[in-house]
């Protein structure tokens, strides 16, 4: 496998080689036009054809080379012009050089302007294509989210273990006995919509619980778990855990689940538990979760500020 630096160096070398061939071709064209103009006599006039090396240099080479061909073409035209009219006046010769440079310069500027517009259009088209791909991906991600079923409990536990290994969740989940207990508790919570949790003020209470999963191509790409805040069955919801499978990271699954949580429960007080300085906390802060509530077991509870 070639490194990125090697490929970049090879590409730059190829571009330099192509530019040298273009420069050689345009110089040859310039010489041919001058010879035709010089040796075909006064009855043929090739000055308009100097437009081609000027235009091609402006389109294919650098701005500096375009200026070079503007000057070269102007001098070639003025030299033939002075012989044709046998003009001995330096003022007339200077005037012809200036007007030639203005003409060829205007053509070079026009071509470079069109070239710049074309490049901007290409960049904008690429930007639009990237945004279309992103929007399609976001729609697919949102469409993949549904309420968890009892059969999803084992998959949720596996993702929770993966999240513990990545540092997203508590490492206690790595215990095999606890995993079986969690699978049973999750399955029961999915069916009953309630579970027992440790509250912020201490102690345990039975609160509402919801499990949501993202299913892509028949596989569980991620999940998130919501808790009620207390046993009063209020409308508040806390985003208590969220994990994205390793193979689906970087595809916007976590952002889609967070946005779903914010939009699906937009008329409620929303809280989230996350580690200080984590990517999850940064993602939540961009969505208005920036009001600190409390801290427990290495996690902070933040509230969305409407």
Secondary structure as GFF3:
##gff-version 3
##sequence-region A 1 306
A	DSSP	alpha_helix	4	39	.	.	.	ID=ss1
A	DSSP	three_ten_helix	47	49	.	.	.	ID=ss2
A	DSSP	alpha_helix	50	60	.	.	.	ID=ss3
A	DSSP	alpha_helix	63	85	.	.	.	ID=ss4
A	DSSP	alpha_helix	90	143	.	.	.	ID=ss5
A	DSSP	beta_strand	145	147	.	.	.	ID=ss6
A	DSSP	three_ten_helix	150	152	.	.	.	ID=ss7
A	DSSP	alpha_helix	153	165	.	.	.	ID=ss8
A	DSSP	three_ten_helix	171	174	.	.	.	ID=ss9
A	DSSP	alpha_helix	176	192	.	.	.	ID=ss10
A	DSSP	beta_strand	194	198	.	.	.	ID=ss11
A	DSSP	beta_strand	204	216	.	.	.	ID=ss12
A	DSSP	beta_strand	219	227	.	.	.	ID=ss13
A	DSSP	beta_strand	237	244	.	.	.	ID=ss14
A	DSSP	three_ten_helix	246	248	.	.	.	ID=ss15
A	DSSP	alpha_helix	253	264	.	.	.	ID=ss16
A	DSSP	beta_strand	270	274	.	.	.	ID=ss17
A	DSSP	alpha_helix	279	285	.	.	.	ID=ss18
A	DSSP	beta_strand	289	296	.	.	.	ID=ss19
A	DSSP	beta_strand	299	304	.	.	.	ID=ss20
###
